[in-house]
Amino acid sequence: MTAPGVLAGRRVVVTGAGRGLGRAFSIVAADEGAHLVLMGRDPTKLEAVASDIAARTGDAVETVRCDLADPESVGRACRTTLDRNSTVDLLVNNGAPWLSGKLADLSDSAIVATVTAAGAGTLLVTKGLLPGLRKSAAADIVNIVSTSGLRGREPGVASVAFTAAKFAQAGISEHLAAELRAQGIRVTAIYPPDFDNTDPLQPEWQAGRSPAPGARLSNREVVAAILFAVTAPRVCAYTEIVLANMGQP
């Protein structure tokens, strides 16, 4: 008899679930027994992830369209999620648009969309699903930030708008960790550097990665960090997890 997964029975909402890290975590979480709610802007990509999970586990997966830069879309997505089931055990705030370039070269609309989606979008999804998280016996919120949201880091190719959005998420995480602690809801901010995207359904996911010069970690390591935080004993919380590439200075 197969042992239950570490997320068995938990209802898990993942934003930005249609690709990259969101897709990878959703597939792994389903393997670990979670009931998934996939949120994202592109219904076609969400349905593709849901179909892959269903073929792999036999479980139905919920998909909900959600544009984090549009408050009305976020509100509808949260209401739909709670109307289907009033409890949420884990929220992974992963959705956030990438934006590179110098400030002078960025359009006003791109700046607003980037900061709104990651900053206000994270807040509104969390607020909208908070009633469901409060109903859980063991609720967690995980915010995927970035080392761009840490002080003293070189910006690299990230734009100032992306950095501002990630600093907003860092502040959100710090404040919410303190605000929600008394309610038994843990909040973890994960700060990965640039990483490679692999897919749990592809052979390279299982391949070992060595800290060779120039090597980068992958979304597999970020998934592992999320699982580490949310499966820890409830007596403790990992409010911040900062990841580093061992193959890079």
Secondary structure, DSSP 8 states (H G I E B T S, - for coil): -----TTTT-EEEESSTTSHHHHHHHHHHHHTT-EEEEEES-HHHHHHHHHHHHHHH----EEEE--TT-HHHHHHHHHHHHHH-S--SEEEE------BS-GGGS-HHHHHHHHIIIIIHHHHHHHHHHHHHHHSSS-EEEEE--GGGSTT---TTB-HHHHHHHHHHHHHHHHHHHHHGGGT-EEEEEE--S-B---TTSGGGTS-----TT---BHHHHHHHHHHHHTS-TT----EEE---TT--
